[in-house]
Amino acid sequence: MNNFPVKVDNETYWISRSIAVVGVIFCLDDGLRVLIGKRGKGCPDYQGYWNCPCGYLDYNETLRQACSREINEETNLNVNPSLLQLYAINDSPTENKQNVSFTYWAFSKHFFKGQTIYPKGFESFEVEDVEWISIDDLDEYQFAFNHKTIIAKIALEKLSEWISKSTQEKLFKFLQN
């Protein structure tokens, strides 16, 4: 067994791999857009880089609830957990600080319009900025983790009808490298 115990206030807690969630949220607004946040000074790593809303599963919540909560905590966007669709699971022990990551995605033509996004940052200085960016502009942002790859894959696999042929070719070329 590779898990290990830690004692805190005479209580024993077992340390094991963490469960993380990633929310990749798309909407239509003058083309296909994706919601991203800029990591603030309160983040332990990748400060100043952009990423999709993400975080950890809390006790007594489902994965979809955790993903919806993280999206709201970081961007103020309300996404009903039932709209989130599982895209991928990454359980590689050699990646992502050994987190087991569940990536969800959602798309709406109109539902997210009218909601105000801002760098809510539930934790102090966690989020510096949030934006709906065009899929065409992914190259203009420096991404943390593998989020640019995830955005490109979901856009091509699930939402290609909303993307121009030239953008599809650009995303496909990016994924080939």
N, C-alpha and C positions, 0 to 999 in steps of 0.2 A: 504494500500500500504506500502510495506517495503523498497522500494527504497527511496533514500533521496537526496536532492539537496546540492550542494557545490558551493560556489561563488569563482571565480578566476578572477581577473582583471575585475570586474563588469559583468562577464558573469556567468550564472547559468548552471551548468552541473549536470546531474542526475547520481547518482552512483547506479549501479545494478550489478548483477552477470556477471562475465567475461566469454568469450568463449575461451577455450583452445583447442589446437590440439596436437596430439601425432602421430609421424611417426615411425612405426615398419617396418624396411627395412631388407629384407632377400636376400641372394645370395648363390649360390653354389660355393664353392672354397674348395676342399678337404672336402666335407660335407656341411651341411646346416649351414650358419653363419648369425648372426644378428648384425646390426650396433648399437653400444652404445657409450655414452660419459660420461666422469667423470665430475661431477659438481665441478666447480672451486670456488675460494674464492669470486668471484663476485655474487654468487647465494645467495639468501636470506635464504635458508634452504638446508638441506641434502648435505652440502659441503663434497666432498670426496666420495660420493655415485655415483653409475652408473645409467643411465637412457637412454631411447630412446630419440631422439631429440623431443623437445616439446616447446611450447610457446603459444603466444596469437594471436588471430585474429586481424589484423589491419583494419582500415577503408579502404573501396574500394577494398577489396580482398575477394575471395571465400575461403571456408574452405580448399579446396585442394591447392589453391595457398598459403595460410598461412602455411600449413603443408610442402609443398615443400620449401618455403622460410626458415622456421625454420630449416629444415634438412640441407639446404645449409649454413645458417648462423652459424650453430654449428659444421658442419663436413666437409664442402666444397663439399659434394656429390651433384650432380645435379640429381634430380628426377623429371621427367615431371609430372605435376599435374594429367594428365589423367591416369597415371599408378597407382595412389593411390586409393585403394578400402576401402570404409567405413567398419570398423569392429564392432565398438560399440559406443554408446553414454552413458555417465554417467552424469545424471542431478540431482543426489541426493544432496539435500541441507545440508546433514550431512557429506558429504565427500569432499575431495579435495578443501578445502577452499571455498566452494560453487561455484567453477568454473563449467561450463558445458563443459565437455571434449568430443571431437570427436576424436576417435582413427582410424587412417588409417593404412593400411599395403600395402606393395608391395614386389614382389618377381621377381627376374631375374636370369636366369642361367648364362648370360654372360654380360648383359648391364652395370652393375656397375663395372665390372672388367676394369682395366685401368684408372679409375678415382682415383686421389690421395686424400685420406682423411687426415685431420689434424684438431686439435682443433682450428678452425677458431675463434669461439667466437665473434660474432658481438658486443655483449656487453662486456665491460671490465672484463676480468678474469672469464667469464661465464663458459667456458669449459676448463678443465685442460688436458684432453686426449681423444682420440677417438680410437675405435678398432672395427674390425670385429671379433666377437668371435664365436666359435663353440657352437652350441646348447648343446653339451655335457658338456660344461664348465660353464653353468649358475650358478652352485653352488659356483664357485670360486669368484663370484662378489657380493658385497653388493649393492642392488638396492634401489633407491628412489621410493617413491610412490608405485604403484602396478605393476610396469613395468615387473618384472620377471613373475608374473602371466599372464599378457597380452601376453608376448612373448611365454610362454608355451602353452597357449590356442590356439593362432593362429597357432603355429607350429603343434600342434596335430590335430586341426580341418581342416587346409587348406594345410599343407605341410607334412603330415605324410609319404608320399611315399619317402621322401628324408631323413628320420630319421631311424636309426637302431631300432630294436625291443627293445633292452635294454634301449635305450634313451627314447623311447616312454613310457616304463614302469616306468622309473624314473620320467618323467614329469607328468605322470598320478598320481603317488604316491604323488608327491609334491602338485598337485592340490587337492588331497583328504584331505590333512591336513589343 
